[in-house]
Amino acid sequence: MNDNSDMSTNMNNSRKMMEKAKIVDTSRDVTSSLRRMKKHIVNELNRIDYAEEILAGDSDMIAQTNAQAEKYSEGTDTATRTLKSIDFKQRKSAFLGKIGFLIFCCVLAWTVFKRIPPSLTNP
């Protein structure tokens, strides 16, 4: 009977050893999986950091472009006002030139009319 009990003890010990080996293998697999997951998470975090840096750089570039556009907008506003002022002065000058020419023609006609001897004007 001792042989049977020794055998059953050996079998139980063998089963326990197999169960422990399975547990060890499972824990190794879990540990390996956790390490892979950690490595994957670290890689993703690095990618997110890199993307964030790129976006920050792009945001800075957009802000600079916006500032330049506002500066150009101010410049075009100033240029538009200057062109309107020049156009007004040009129209005013043309109008005064026409009025001056008209006054000149009137003075010329008056002078010619007054210089003509009365005998030529009265038949």
Helices and strands as residue ranges (DSSP letters): H 2-115, H 118-121
